Amino acid sequence: MTGLTALPRWATELVSAYDRVLSELFWFLAALAVVYALGQVVVVPFVVRVVRARNRNNPTIETAVRTYVRVALIGFATLTGVIAAGYGSVLTDSAIVIAAITFVFGIAGQQVFGSLISGIFLVADPDFNVGDWIAWPGGEGTVEAVDFRVTRVRTPDNETISVPNTELTSNALTRPYGRDTYRITEAVYVAYDEDVERALMALRSVATDTEAVLDEPAPNARVLDLGENAVTVQAELWVDDPGDRDVATLRSDFRREVKRRFDEEGIAIAPPSAQSLSGELAVTERPADG
């Protein structure tokens, strides 16, 4: 019977070292997974339900709280995993680790914390909610969610863009459809030789006949500018529930009807491309030299 050959010392130490690493990795992953799973199943839904019950008319707070609770849960689960792996003392006793963490947060965390604080300000603003149409110097669209670092906005082309929270808090925001009614203005250029009063009456008539336009405030038309080559007239009409209406389609339908009405009444919408000259033209023959 052949006896078993003992492993070399270096091999035994290597196996022992890997065994320790695998054991620590197992406890780290096990603790992280358990804490994160319990948090996702119990903590996050509970907190979201509480927030939803107290803020039924503000979905922005609900989405933001869900995001922030998940971020906090990941941090807590990671910390629990580190402690379960036996490295809890490193976080408290190692000056090098503390200094490294401080350095990282000081260099890279400035922008992150700025976005976080900006997101909190957006969430706390009662006039800024998920579902609102907003416009800022960089674009416009419908707010879909306020996250930890960015706000997701759906553009009119159905694209989703991620806008840094700091960009929204450092610029003026416009909510075109933030009220129950919305005023639509449409400018039309009329030639100087046309009857401006007829053009104004036609604009009022088209606005009044448009089904989506409100009776109060009543549609109006006025002379906006006397330009170099045309008179600018403007129609002003009001619609309700602007957030639920396709304003772009309404504008297009109004312009088409104005064009048709002006054509029927013989009103030139734009000035002619060339200027008309009046007078006489005389041709004189000159004798040839020599």
C-alpha positions in Angstrom: 0.0 0.0 0.0 1.4 3.3 -1.1 1.3 6.1 1.5 -0.1 9.4 0.8 2.3 12.2 0.0 1.9 15.3 2.1 1.5 18.6 0.2 4.4 21.0 0.3 4.2 23.8 2.9 3.7 26.5 0.3 0.8 24.6 -1.3 -0.8 24.2 2.1 -0.4 27.9 2.9 -1.8 28.8 -0.5 -4.9 26.6 -0.1 -5.4 28.0 3.5 -5.1 31.6 2.1 -7.7 31.0 -0.6 -9.9 29.2 1.8 -10.0 32.3 4.0 -10.6 34.7 1.1 -13.4 32.5 -0.2 -14.9 32.3 3.2 -14.8 36.1 3.7 -16.2 36.6 0.2 -19.1 34.2 0.9 -20.1 36.0 4.1 -19.8 39.4 2.4 -22.0 38.4 -0.5 -24.5 36.5 1.8 -24.9 39.4 4.2 -25.2 41.9 1.3 -27.8 39.8 -0.6 -29.9 39.1 2.5 -30.0 42.7 3.7 -30.7 44.1 0.1 -33.4 41.5 -0.6 -35.2 42.2 2.7 -34.9 45.9 2.1 -36.4 45.6 -1.4 -39.2 43.4 -0.2 -40.0 45.0 3.1 -38.4 48.4 3.7 -38.8 50.1 0.2 -42.5 49.2 -0.3 -43.3 50.2 3.3 -41.6 53.6 3.0 -43.2 54.2 -0.5 -46.7 53.4 0.8 -46.2 55.8 3.7 -45.1 58.6 1.4 -47.8 57.9 -1.1 -50.5 58.0 1.6 -49.3 61.4 2.8 -48.6 62.9 -0.6 -51.3 61.6 -3.0 -51.1 64.7 -5.3 -47.3 64.7 -5.6 -45.9 61.7 -7.5 -42.5 63.4 -7.6 -41.9 62.8 -3.9 -42.8 59.1 -4.3 -40.4 58.4 -7.2 -37.6 60.4 -5.5 -38.0 58.7 -2.1 -38.0 55.3 -3.8 -34.6 56.2 -5.5 -33.1 57.6 -2.3 -34.2 54.7 -0.2 -32.7 52.2 -2.6 -29.4 54.1 -2.6 -29.3 54.1 1.2 -30.2 50.4 1.2 -27.3 49.6 -1.1 -24.9 51.5 1.2 -26.3 49.8 4.3 -26.1 46.3 2.7 -22.5 46.9 1.6 -21.6 48.0 5.1 -23.3 44.9 6.6 -21.4 42.7 4.2 -18.1 44.2 5.1 -18.8 43.7 8.8 -20.0 40.1 8.2 -16.7 39.4 6.4 -14.8 40.4 9.5 -13.5 43.8 8.3 -15.6 45.9 10.5 -12.7 47.1 12.6 -10.9 48.3 9.5 -13.6 51.0 9.0 -13.1 52.3 12.4 -9.4 51.7 13.2 -7.7 52.4 10.0 -6.7 56.0 9.5 -5.6 55.2 5.9 -9.1 54.0 5.0 -10.7 57.0 6.6 -8.3 59.4 4.8 -8.9 57.6 1.4 -12.7 57.8 1.8 -12.4 61.5 2.7 -10.3 62.2 -0.3 -12.6 60.4 -2.7 -15.7 62.2 -1.4 -13.8 65.5 -1.5 -12.8 65.2 -5.1 -15.5 63.2 -6.8 -18.4 63.7 -4.4 -18.8 67.4 -4.9 -20.7 67.1 -8.1 -22.7 64.1 -6.8 -23.7 65.9 -3.6 -24.6 69.0 -5.7 -26.9 66.9 -7.9 -28.4 65.2 -4.8 -29.1 68.5 -3.1 -30.6 69.9 -6.4 -32.8 66.9 -6.6 -34.1 67.4 -3.1 -34.9 71.0 -4.0 -36.8 69.9 -7.1 -38.7 67.3 -5.1 -39.6 69.8 -2.4 -40.9 72.3 -5.0 -44.7 72.0 -5.1 -44.8 73.4 -8.7 -42.5 70.7 -10.0 -44.1 67.3 -10.4 -43.8 64.1 -12.5 -46.0 64.5 -15.5 -45.5 68.3 -15.8 -44.4 69.8 -19.1 -41.3 72.0 -18.5 -39.1 74.1 -20.6 -35.5 75.3 -19.8 -32.7 76.8 -21.9 -31.6 73.3 -22.9 -34.9 71.9 -24.1 -38.4 71.0 -23.1 -40.5 68.0 -22.4 -42.5 66.0 -19.8 -40.9 65.1 -16.5 -40.8 61.3 -16.0 -38.8 60.8 -12.9 -36.4 62.6 -10.5 -33.5 60.4 -9.7 -30.4 60.6 -7.5 -28.3 62.6 -10.0 -30.5 63.4 -13.0 -34.1 64.1 -14.0 -35.5 62.1 -16.8 -37.5 64.1 -19.4 -39.5 62.9 -22.4 -39.1 65.2 -25.3 -41.8 66.0 -27.9 -40.0 63.5 -30.2 -40.6 60.8 -27.6 -37.0 60.7 -26.7 -35.9 60.3 -23.0 -33.1 62.5 -22.0 -31.3 62.7 -18.6 -30.9 66.2 -17.4 -28.5 66.9 -14.5 -30.5 68.2 -11.5 -28.0 71.1 -11.1 -28.9 72.3 -14.6 -32.6 72.5 -13.7 -32.1 74.3 -10.4 -29.5 76.8 -11.8 -31.7 77.9 -14.8 -35.2 79.4 -15.1 -37.9 76.8 -15.6 -41.1 77.5 -17.5 -44.3 75.5 -17.2 -46.3 76.4 -20.3 -49.1 74.1 -19.4 -49.1 74.6 -15.6 -52.6 76.1 -15.4 -56.1 75.1 -16.3 -56.1 77.2 -19.4 -53.4 78.1 -22.0 -53.2 81.0 -24.5 -52.2 80.2 -28.0 -50.9 83.1 -30.2 -50.5 82.8 -34.0 -48.9 85.6 -36.0 -49.8 86.2 -39.7 -48.2 88.5 -42.2 -50.6 90.5 -44.4 -49.5 92.6 -47.3 -49.9 96.4 -47.0 -52.3 96.6 -49.9 -54.8 94.3 -48.2 -57.6 95.3 -45.9 -56.2 94.7 -42.4 -59.7 94.9 -40.8 -60.9 92.1 -43.0 -57.9 90.0 -42.0 -58.6 90.6 -38.3 -62.2 89.7 -38.7 -61.2 86.5 -40.5 -58.8 85.5 -37.7 -61.5 86.0 -35.1 -64.0 84.0 -37.1 -61.6 81.1 -37.5 -60.7 81.1 -33.8 -64.4 81.2 -32.8 -65.3 78.4 -35.1 -62.5 76.1 -33.8 -64.2 73.6 -31.5 -61.3 73.4 -28.9 -61.2 77.1 -28.4 -62.9 78.5 -25.3 -65.6 81.1 -25.4 -64.2 82.8 -22.3 -61.7 84.5 -22.5 -63.0 85.3 -26.0 -60.7 84.9 -29.0 -59.1 88.1 -30.1 -57.0 89.5 -33.0 -54.9 92.6 -33.1 -52.2 94.4 -35.1 -48.9 93.4 -33.7 -46.4 95.2 -35.9 -46.0 97.4 -38.9 -43.0 95.8 -40.6 -41.0 96.9 -43.6 -42.9 94.7 -46.1 -46.0 93.5 -44.2 -48.4 94.1 -41.4 -48.2 91.5 -38.7 -51.5 90.6 -37.2 -51.9 88.1 -34.3 -54.7 85.8 -33.2 -55.1 85.1 -29.5 -57.2 82.1 -28.4 -57.5 80.1 -25.2 -57.9 76.3 -24.7 -58.6 74.3 -21.5 -56.6 71.3 -20.2 -53.5 72.1 -22.1 -51.7 69.1 -20.7 -54.2 66.7 -22.2 -54.5 68.4 -25.6 -52.2 68.1 -28.6 -51.3 71.8 -28.8 -49.1 71.2 -31.9 -52.0 69.6 -33.8 -54.3 72.4 -32.7 -51.9 75.0 -34.0 -51.5 73.2 -37.3 -55.3 72.9 -37.8 -55.8 76.6 -37.0 -53.1 77.6 -39.5 -54.6 75.5 -42.2 -58.1 77.0 -41.6 -56.6 80.5 -41.7 -54.9 79.8 -45.0 -58.1 78.4 -46.5 -60.2 81.4 -45.2 -57.7 84.0 -46.5 -57.7 82.3 -49.9 -61.5 82.3 -50.0 -61.6 86.1 -49.2 -58.6 86.9 -51.4 -56.4 88.2 -48.6 -52.6 87.8 -49.4 -51.0 86.2 -46.4 -47.5 87.2 -47.2 -46.1 90.2 -49.2 -45.1 89.5 -52.8 -41.6 88.4 -53.3 -40.9 91.3 -55.6 -41.8 95.0 -55.3 -44.2 96.5 -57.8 -42.9 99.6 -59.7 -45.2 102.2 -61.4 -44.3 104.8 -64.0 -43.1 105.0 -67.6 -40.1 103.5 -69.3 -38.6 105.3 -72.3 -35.9 103.9 -74.7 -33.7 106.3 -76.5 -31.4 105.2 -79.4 -27.9 106.6 -79.4 -26.1 107.1 -82.7 -23.1 104.8 -83.3 -19.7 106.5 -82.9 -17.6 107.1 -86.0 
